[in-house]
């Protein structure tokens, strides 16, 4: 993963390597729908993709279904998990934000999105929708 700074009060939680709750303490970051998370790489870099660990409510062993759409009603998607999001990068050439990744139906706790781009220094993640909650919870975010 590339060295980065996540501009949020709890941004350090997303890059500390602890990708779940630890000893009853929250080790993630809560975001509201529509909220934008600013990410800055320590140096301008060529990137290959993004890795996000979503909170899939591991306290409930049957919380996250094995496949989607569901064939039975034995499990439901965790309400605090991001369903759709947009990741953009800032282009110095055009002085504007450009789409890097637009995931419209995330169903995975481990979410790896490959998208190559050169000369990236700043990114932003916008939460578009959740699986039912007013807020979403993520445990890790990395750029590679």
C-alpha positions as CSV (number, residue, x, y, z in Angstrom):
1,X,0.0,0.0,0.0
2,X,1.1,3.5,-0.7
3,X,1.7,5.9,2.3
4,X,-1.3,8.2,2.7
5,X,-3.2,10.5,5.0
6,X,-6.9,10.2,5.5
7,X,-8.4,13.6,6.4
8,X,-10.8,12.6,9.1
9,X,-10.7,12.6,12.9
10,X,-10.4,8.8,12.9
11,X,-8.6,8.5,9.6
12,X,-5.6,6.8,11.2
13,X,-7.8,3.8,12.1
14,X,-8.0,3.0,8.4
15,X,-4.3,2.4,7.9
16,X,-3.2,0.9,11.2
17,X,-3.5,-2.7,10.1
18,X,-6.3,-3.7,12.6
19,X,-9.2,-4.4,10.4
20,X,-11.9,-5.1,13.0
21,X,-13.1,-4.0,16.4
22,X,-10.4,-4.7,19.0
23,X,-11.2,-5.5,22.7
24,X,-14.6,-3.8,22.4
25,X,-13.1,-0.6,21.0
26,X,-14.2,0.8,17.6
27,X,-11.2,0.7,15.2
28,X,-13.0,2.0,12.1
29,X,-14.5,5.1,10.7
30,X,-18.2,6.1,10.5
31,X,-19.5,8.1,7.5
32,X,-22.9,9.4,6.6
33,X,-24.5,8.9,3.2
34,X,-23.3,11.7,0.9
35,X,-20.2,12.4,3.1
36,X,-16.9,12.8,1.3
37,X,-13.6,11.3,2.7
38,X,-10.5,13.1,1.5
39,X,-7.4,11.0,0.9
40,X,-3.9,12.4,0.2
41,X,-0.9,10.3,-0.8
42,X,2.4,11.4,0.7
43,X,3.8,11.8,-2.8
44,X,2.4,11.9,-6.4
45,X,2.1,8.3,-7.4
46,X,1.0,5.9,-10.2
47,X,-1.8,3.9,-8.6
48,X,-3.2,0.5,-9.5
49,X,-6.3,0.4,-7.3
50,X,-8.0,0.7,-4.0
51,X,-8.6,-1.8,-1.1
52,X,-11.5,-1.2,1.4
53,X,-12.5,-3.4,4.3
54,X,-16.2,-2.8,5.0
55,X,-17.8,-3.6,8.4
56,X,-19.9,-6.7,7.8
57,X,-21.0,-7.0,11.4
58,X,-18.8,-10.0,12.3
59,X,-20.6,-10.2,15.7
60,X,-23.4,-11.9,13.8
61,X,-22.0,-15.1,12.2
62,X,-24.8,-15.3,9.6
63,X,-24.8,-11.6,8.8
64,X,-23.2,-11.4,5.4
65,X,-24.7,-13.8,2.8
66,X,-22.3,-15.9,0.6
67,X,-23.9,-14.6,-2.6
68,X,-26.2,-11.9,-3.9
69,X,-29.0,-11.8,-4.8
70,X,-30.2,-14.0,-1.9
71,X,-31.9,-17.3,-2.7
72,X,-33.2,-17.7,0.9
73,X,-34.0,-15.2,3.7
74,X,-31.5,-16.7,6.1
75,X,-29.1,-13.7,6.1
76,X,-29.3,-10.0,5.3
77,X,-26.8,-7.5,4.2
78,X,-25.4,-5.5,7.1
79,X,-27.0,-2.1,7.3
80,X,-23.7,-0.3,8.1
81,X,-22.0,-1.6,4.9
82,X,-21.4,0.6,1.9
83,X,-23.7,-0.4,-1.0
84,X,-22.4,2.1,-3.5
85,X,-19.6,4.6,-3.6
86,X,-17.6,6.8,-5.9
87,X,-13.8,7.3,-5.8
88,X,-12.4,10.2,-7.7
89,X,-8.8,11.5,-8.2
90,X,-7.8,15.1,-8.6
91,X,-6.3,15.8,-12.0
92,X,-3.7,18.6,-12.0
93,X,-3.8,18.8,-15.8
94,X,-7.5,19.8,-16.0
95,X,-7.8,21.2,-12.4
96,X,-10.8,19.0,-11.7
97,X,-11.9,15.8,-10.1
98,X,-12.2,12.7,-12.3
99,X,-13.9,9.4,-11.7
100,X,-11.6,6.5,-10.8
101,X,-14.0,3.9,-9.5
102,X,-17.8,3.8,-9.3
103,X,-19.0,0.7,-7.4
104,X,-22.8,0.6,-7.6
105,X,-23.4,-2.8,-5.9
106,X,-20.8,-3.7,-3.2
107,X,-21.5,-7.0,-1.5
108,X,-18.0,-7.8,-0.2
109,X,-16.3,-7.2,3.1
110,X,-12.9,-7.3,1.3
111,X,-13.4,-4.9,-1.6
112,X,-10.5,-4.6,-4.0
113,X,-11.0,-2.4,-7.1
114,X,-8.3,-2.2,-9.7
115,X,-8.0,1.0,-11.7
116,X,-4.7,2.3,-13.0
117,X,-4.0,6.0,-13.0
118,X,-0.7,8.0,-13.2
119,X,0.2,11.1,-11.3
120,X,-2.2,10.8,-8.4
121,X,-1.8,12.8,-5.2
122,X,-5.4,13.4,-4.0
123,X,-8.4,11.2,-3.9
124,X,-11.9,11.3,-2.4
125,X,-14.4,8.7,-1.5
126,X,-18.1,9.6,-1.6
127,X,-20.6,7.3,0.1
128,X,-23.6,7.1,-2.2
129,X,-25.7,4.5,-0.4
130,X,-25.7,1.9,2.3
131,X,-27.5,-1.4,2.8
132,X,-30.1,0.4,5.0
133,X,-28.3,2.4,7.7
134,X,-28.0,6.1,7.9
135,X,-24.2,5.7,8.4
136,X,-21.6,3.3,7.0
137,X,-18.6,1.8,8.8
138,X,-15.3,0.9,7.3
139,X,-12.2,-0.6,8.9
140,X,-9.5,-0.1,6.3
141,X,-8.7,1.9,3.2
142,X,-5.5,1.5,1.2
143,X,-4.2,2.7,-2.2
144,X,-1.9,0.4,-4.1
